[in-house]
Amino acid sequence: MSADVQATQPRAYTMTSASRQWSSGICDCCQDSALCCYACWCFPCFACQTAKEAGECLCLPLLDAFGLIPPMATALRASIRQRYGIEGSVCSDCVYASFCGPCTWCQISREIKTRQNPVVFVSAAA
């Protein structure tokens, strides 16, 4: 009853996104429902956590409460664009941060999450 068994183990590989576009749109807030709920129910906490995940000071988003143009959301969006090579301009960052503030923070958080945790595909082929 001896049989040669050849088992091929699936191999995992990491695929990173080298796209020059945002991984999700500005209005895709509900794409990650937990993130959306967190931003909806406790936005100041969410913004501070997102800034920390981006490597910035935890309290910087609190500066957005003063003035017409939210400086931290604009600067962080521009920083994330530059870090990941996403196309865009400071002007568009300013417009999104000014008129779609919570959606901008959600998009930044999703982008960090997506780029830091690349998708892993498992293939059964050798």
C-alpha positions, 0 to 999 in steps of 0.5 A, spaced: 500 500 500 505 504 498 504 510 493 508 515 492 504 522 494 507 528 491 503 534 495 504 541 492 503 546 497 500 553 495 505 558 494 503 565 497 506 571 493 504 579 495 502 583 490 503 591 491 499 596 488 503 601 483 497 605 481 498 612 480 490 613 482 487 612 489 485 605 491 478 608 492 474 614 491 472 620 495 465 617 496 467 610 497 466 611 505 462 605 506 467 601 502 469 599 509 463 599 514 467 599 520 471 605 518 465 609 516 462 608 522 468 610 526 468 616 522 461 618 523 460 616 530 467 619 533 470 623 527 475 627 532 478 620 534 478 617 527 482 623 524 487 623 530 488 615 529 489 616 522 494 622 522 498 617 527 497 611 522 500 616 517 506 618 521 504 625 524 503 627 530 496 625 534 493 632 535 495 635 528 487 634 526 485 638 531 488 644 527 483 643 522 477 646 527 480 653 526 479 657 519 476 656 513 481 651 509 483 645 513 490 645 513 492 638 516 487 634 512 490 638 506 497 637 508 496 630 510 492 628 503 498 631 499 503 627 503 499 621 502 499 622 495 506 624 494 508 618 499 504 613 494 506 616 487 498 618 486 497 623 481 493 630 483 495 637 486 495 641 492 489 645 489 484 638 489 487 636 496 484 643 498 478 642 495 476 635 497 479 637 504 474 643 505 468 641 502 468 633 503 472 633 510 470 626 513 470 623 506 477 625 505 479 623 512 476 616 510 479 616 503 486 617 507 485 612 512 483 607 506 489 608 502 494 607 508 490 601 510 490 598 503 498 600 501 500 598 508 497 591 507 498 589 500 493 583 497 496 576 498 493 571 493 494 564 494 495 559 487 495 552 487 499 551 481 507 550 482 
